Amino acid sequence: MIDANTIVFPNNVVELVNLRLSLTIDPVPDPVNGNVQYYKRPLRPTDPAQSIGVFPVDWLPDDDSKEFRGAAQLGISQPTLSKYYFNVQGFVKDTDQVRGIKVHSIMSSQIRAILYKDNPLRVGLAALQVTVNGYTEKFQRLGVRTQRFITNEIDNAWVYLSTLEFWVETENV
């Protein structure tokens, strides 16, 4: 039976990035204005006015790296290197267009800064490794690919959504 509490790639990356975002962006409760809400899934228009979502998008094996413990000699070809792709969405909903743009700009730049510069995130990612079926998958490196922005008006409120795509490369040893 598969245990839902077992954490492997890519969900260990989602857990760590979500934790670092929640500890770094808006970490102090605000009883008047509310707080940024954090999710481990794609965001929806019905989510709270300030929300961040982290989730895996894709897995891409490196077809040129099938040297996995001599497995190719046995007719089994599993790549040594893999890339997992993730999205971090920042969502702001506000009836005031100017304020919404400002808040969303701050949020999207903070998300980028954490992925590029947060030392606890870097240390945590470097420590990620999972052993499944006798093979160990280890974190190798991280890169940011792009950040896209969408603005729209829905039900008399302005909504702003940024989607930052980043990747994590792992190695099977």
N, C-alpha and C positions, 0 to 999 in steps of 0.2 A: 504494500500500500504506500502511496506517495504521501508524505507528510507536508502539509502546507506551511509548516514552521521552518522547514529546511530552507536556508538561504543560499542560493547559487547565483552565478552570473546569468542574466543581467540584473536580477533583483537586488543583489547586494550593492551594486552601484546606485540604483534608485534609492535604496534606504539611506545610504551615506550622503548622497547629494541632497536629498530631501531634509535630512537632519541638519546639515551645514547651512542650508538656506534658512530653515526655521530658527536656527540659533543666531543667525547673522542679520537677516532682514526682519525688522519689526519684532524683536524678541520680547519687548515689554508690553503687557496687556494694556489696552486703552479702552476703558469702560464707556467712553462717550462715542468715539468714532469706530469702534470695533478694531479688529486686527486682520492682518493678512492670514488667510486660511491656506493650508498646505495639503496637497493631494498627491497620491501616487497613481495618477491616471490622467488622461486628457481632460481639459476643462470644458465646462458647459456654460451656455449663456445664463443659466439659472444659478450658477455658483455665486457665492458672496461677492460683494463689490470689489474686493481686492483679494485675489487668489493666485496661487502658484501651483502648477502641476508638473510632476516629473514622471516620465514613463519611457519604457524601451520601445523602439520602433522597428529595428532590423538587426539581423545578424548576418555577417558576411565572412565566409571562410576565405583564407588566403590560399587559393588553389596552387600556388607555386611553392607552398611550404609543407608538402606531404611527406615529411621525414619522421613522423611520429613514432619513436621507439622501434623503428624497423618494421612497423605494422604493414607498410607497403609490400614488404617481401611476403607477407602472409595473405595478401589480397585485400587488405583493409587499408584504406587511405583516409586518414583523418588529418586535417591541417594542423601544423604546429602553431600557426598564428591565426587569430580571428579578430574581427572588429565588430563591436556592438555599437549601434547607433541609438541615441536617446534624444528626446525633446524635453526642454524646460519651457513651459508656457507661463507667461505673466499676463494676468487679466485684471483690468480696471474697468469698473462701470461707474459713471458719474453723470448727473444731470447737468453739471457745469462743464462745458466743453474745454475751456482753457485749463481749469483745475485738473480735469481728467488727463489731458495731454501731459501736464507737468508731473503728476503722480506716476503715470505710466512710464514716462521717460526716466524718472528716478529708479523705478522698479526694474526696468529692463537693463539699465546700466549696472545696477547692483548685482543682478543675476550674472551678467558677463564678468564683472570684477571678481565675484566669488569663484567662478570656474577658472579664471586665469590666475588669481593671486592668493587664494585662501590656503595658507600653509596647513592648517589642520585637515582640510580636504585632501591636499596632496599627500600628506603623511598617511591618512586613512586609506586612500586609494592604493598607495604603494604597498600597503600591508595586505590587501585583498588577495586571498588565494583559497581555492576550494578543491577538495579531493572528492571525486565521485568515481565509483567503479575502478579504483586503483590508479586513476590519472589525476594529476594536479593541474589546475588552470590558475595562472597567475596574472595579475595586472602588469602591464608593461608601460603603457603611456596613454595620454589623453590629448585630444585636440578639439578645437571648436571649429565647426564648419561654416555656419551661417546663422544669422538672426533675421527673421522676417517680421513685418509689422502689418497689422490689419486694423482699420478703424471703420466703425459703422454706427448707425443710430438704430436702436431697437427699443420699442415701447417708451419713447420720449426720454431715453437715456443714451449717452454716448458710451460705446464699448470699445476698448482698446485691447488688442491681443498681440503679444510678441511671442514668437516661437523660436527659441534658440536650439540649434541642433549641434550636439557634440558627439564624439565617438571615444570609445575606450578600446585599446588593443590589448589582447590577452595572449598568453603563450601556454600551450599544453606541454608539460614536461613529464 
